Amino acid sequence: MNTTQSNYYEVLDVSEAATPEEIRKAYILLTKKYHPDTTSLPLNIAHKKMSEINKAYAVLSNSKSRESYDLHYSEDPDREKP
């Protein structure tokens, strides 16, 4: 089982201080880029990328889940510090 978790901020290519508007804008741009109907990537890779983008957006676009994620993420001893 893979226990590593993607950094949702990196997935959406936004900073940890990103506003909800910045997160939404990044999400829209990435979904346009990686949607299986609009990308030249193989279908399985496009689906995987979209799943990762959707999961990151679901967490970061909700203030309560983002706060919980930030708390957990900041306490992760394996997290690379900027």
Backbone as JSON, one array per atom type, in Angstrom:
{
  "sequence": "MNTTQSNYYEVLDVSEAATPEEIRKAYILLTKKYHPDTTSLPLNIAHKKMSEINKAYAVLSNSKSRESYDLHYSEDPDREKP",
  "N": [[0.84, -1.18, 0.0], [0.56, 2.19, -0.83], [1.74, 4.72, 1.09], [2.35, 7.32, 0.84], [1.29, 10.64, 0.4], [0.0, 12.93, -1.89], [1.01, 16.31, -2.08], [-1.41, 18.56, -1.82], [-1.38, 21.26, -2.46], [0.76, 21.43, -4.19], [-0.2, 19.8, -6.21], [-2.24, 21.39, -7.28], [-0.72, 23.49, -7.96], [-0.38, 25.86, -6.41], [0.29, 28.26, -3.81], [0.67, 27.7, -0.24], [-0.6, 29.76, 0.97], [-2.6, 30.49, -0.69], [-5.55, 32.05, -1.92], [-9.11, 31.3, -1.76], [-10.15, 31.96, -4.28], [-7.87, 31.88, -5.92], [-7.26, 29.18, -5.74], [-9.51, 28.04, -6.93], [-9.27, 29.11, -9.54], [-6.85, 27.92, -10.36], [-7.64, 25.25, -10.3], [-9.61, 25.19, -12.34], [-8.06, 25.83, -14.61], [-6.29, 23.63, -14.64], [-8.06, 21.46, -14.92], [-9.02, 21.94, -17.46], [-6.7, 21.56, -18.89], [-5.96, 18.87, -18.37], [-8.21, 17.27, -18.72], [-9.71, 14.29, -19.9], [-10.98, 14.56, -22.4], [-9.73, 16.71, -23.56], [-6.99, 16.53, -23.62], [-3.83, 15.33, -24.84], [-2.7, 13.27, -23.6], [-2.34, 9.78, -22.69], [-5.35, 7.97, -22.06], [-5.6, 6.6, -19.53], [-3.67, 7.88, -17.96], [-4.56, 10.51, -18.03], [-7.01, 10.23, -16.67], [-6.07, 9.47, -14.15], [-4.6, 11.76, -13.41], [-6.66, 13.69, -13.42], [-8.23, 12.69, -11.36], [-6.53, 13.07, -9.18], [-6.33, 15.88, -9.21], [-9.03, 16.6, -8.77], [-9.42, 15.51, -6.21], [-7.59, 17.01, -4.68], [-8.69, 19.57, -5.04], [-11.21, 19.23, -3.86], [-10.54, 19.02, -1.17], [-9.04, 21.4, -0.63], [-10.77, 23.44, -1.37], [-12.75, 23.55, 0.46], [-13.25, 25.11, 3.45], [-13.16, 23.97, 6.06], [-12.16, 21.35, 5.64], [-9.76, 22.01, 4.47], [-8.46, 23.35, 6.55], [-8.15, 21.22, 8.37], [-6.56, 19.52, 6.79], [-4.27, 21.18, 6.49], [-3.4, 21.3, 9.14], [-2.76, 18.59, 9.67], [-0.91, 18.18, 7.62], [1.12, 20.02, 8.25], [2.15, 18.87, 10.5], [3.39, 16.64, 9.62], [6.18, 14.65, 9.74], [7.75, 13.86, 7.61], [7.5, 15.73, 5.72], [8.75, 17.95, 3.3], [10.45, 20.84, 4.07], [9.99, 24.21, 3.04]],
  "CA": [[0.0, 0.0, 0.0], [1.31, 3.43, -0.91], [1.34, 5.58, 2.2], [2.68, 8.71, 0.56], [0.15, 11.42, -0.04], [0.38, 14.09, -2.67], [0.8, 17.62, -1.49], [-2.5, 19.11, -2.61], [-0.99, 22.58, -2.97], [1.6, 21.17, -5.35], [-1.07, 19.25, -7.26], [-2.93, 22.51, -7.92], [0.31, 24.48, -8.28], [-0.67, 27.1, -5.69], [1.01, 28.36, -2.54], [-0.14, 27.37, 0.93], [-1.33, 30.97, 1.33], [-3.52, 30.79, -1.79], [-6.93, 32.39, -1.58], [-10.08, 30.41, -2.41], [-10.26, 32.33, -5.69], [-6.68, 31.36, -6.6], [-7.41, 27.73, -5.79], [-10.52, 27.74, -7.96], [-8.7, 29.43, -10.85], [-5.87, 26.88, -10.68], [-8.42, 24.04, -10.58], [-10.24, 25.31, -13.66], [-7.01, 25.73, -15.62], [-5.77, 22.26, -14.69], [-9.06, 20.55, -15.48], [-9.03, 22.15, -18.91], [-5.46, 21.01, -19.43], [-5.83, 17.41, -18.2], [-9.44, 16.51, -18.94], [-9.51, 13.27, -20.93], [-11.5, 15.0, -23.7], [-8.98, 17.84, -24.11], [-5.55, 16.32, -23.52], [-3.26, 14.31, -25.72], [-2.17, 12.2, -22.75], [-3.1, 8.52, -22.72], [-6.58, 8.04, -21.25], [-5.4, 6.18, -18.14], [-2.89, 8.92, -17.28], [-5.46, 11.66, -17.89], [-7.96, 9.92, -15.6], [-5.34, 9.51, -12.89], [-4.3, 13.17, -13.14], [-7.92, 14.36, -13.07], [-8.62, 12.21, -10.03], [-5.67, 13.75, -8.22], [-6.73, 17.29, -9.21], [-10.34, 16.69, -8.12], [-9.25, 15.24, -4.78], [-6.94, 18.18, -4.09], [-9.64, 20.68, -5.03], [-12.26, 18.93, -2.89], [-10.02, 19.31, 0.16], [-8.61, 22.78, -0.46], [-11.85, 24.39, -1.63], [-13.62, 23.54, 1.63], [-12.45, 25.72, 4.51], [-12.95, 23.05, 7.19], [-11.27, 20.25, 5.25], [-8.45, 22.62, 4.24], [-7.86, 23.58, 7.88], [-7.75, 19.9, 8.86], [-5.43, 19.09, 5.96], [-3.12, 22.0, 6.84], [-2.94, 20.87, 10.46], [-2.13, 17.29, 9.49], [0.23, 18.35, 6.72], [2.19, 20.75, 8.94], [2.7, 17.99, 11.53], [4.01, 15.49, 8.95], [7.64, 14.71, 9.9], [8.4, 13.58, 6.33], [7.24, 16.86, 4.82], [9.91, 18.77, 2.96], [10.25, 22.23, 4.44], [10.4, 25.12, 1.96]],
  "C": [[0.88, 1.24, 0.0], [0.83, 4.37, 0.17], [1.7, 7.04, 1.95], [1.45, 9.4, 0.0], [0.67, 12.61, -0.82], [0.16, 15.35, -1.86], [-0.24, 18.31, -2.37], [-2.18, 20.5, -3.16], [-0.12, 22.42, -4.21], [0.77, 20.63, -6.52], [-1.75, 20.39, -8.03], [-1.98, 23.65, -8.29], [-0.04, 25.86, -7.7], [0.14, 27.1, -4.39], [0.07, 27.97, -1.39], [-0.96, 28.57, 1.4], [-2.36, 31.36, 0.26], [-4.93, 31.09, -1.27], [-7.87, 31.36, -2.23], [-10.23, 30.7, -3.91], [-9.07, 31.8, -6.5], [-6.74, 29.85, -6.75], [-8.41, 27.34, -6.88], [-9.97, 28.0, -9.36], [-7.7, 28.36, -11.29], [-6.59, 25.58, -11.05], [-9.01, 24.07, -11.98], [-9.19, 25.17, -14.77], [-6.49, 24.31, -15.77], [-6.78, 21.27, -15.25], [-9.19, 20.72, -16.99], [-7.82, 21.49, -19.56], [-5.44, 19.47, -19.43], [-7.11, 16.61, -18.41], [-9.23, 15.52, -20.08], [-10.0, 13.68, -22.32], [-10.65, 16.09, -24.34], [-7.47, 17.67, -24.08], [-5.09, 15.26, -24.51], [-2.63, 13.17, -24.92], [-2.96, 10.92, -22.94], [-4.26, 8.6, -21.71], [-6.35, 7.67, -19.79], [-4.62, 7.22, -17.34], [-3.76, 10.15, -17.05], [-6.46, 11.43, -16.76], [-7.28, 9.99, -14.24], [-5.05, 10.96, -12.47], [-5.56, 13.92, -12.73], [-8.4, 13.95, -11.69], [-7.82, 12.92, -8.94], [-6.05, 15.24, -8.1], [-8.07, 17.46, -8.48], [-10.25, 16.47, -6.62], [-8.63, 16.44, -4.07], [-7.92, 19.35, -3.99], [-10.73, 20.44, -3.99], [-11.8, 19.28, -1.47], [-9.75, 20.81, 0.33], [-9.71, 23.81, -0.69], [-12.84, 24.47, -0.47], [-12.82, 24.02, 2.83], [-12.18, 24.77, 5.68], [-12.0, 21.91, 6.83], [-9.86, 20.78, 4.98], [-7.74, 22.86, 5.57], [-7.36, 22.27, 8.48], [-6.53, 19.38, 8.1], [-4.16, 19.86, 6.35], [-2.54, 21.58, 8.18], [-2.19, 19.55, 10.36], [-0.84, 17.41, 8.69], [1.39, 19.03, 7.44], [2.85, 19.89, 10.02], [3.41, 16.78, 10.93], [5.53, 15.59, 9.04], [8.39, 14.47, 8.59], [8.24, 14.73, 5.33], [8.52, 17.64, 4.58], [9.59, 20.21, 3.31], [10.73, 23.13, 3.31], [11.7, 25.84, 2.28]]
}
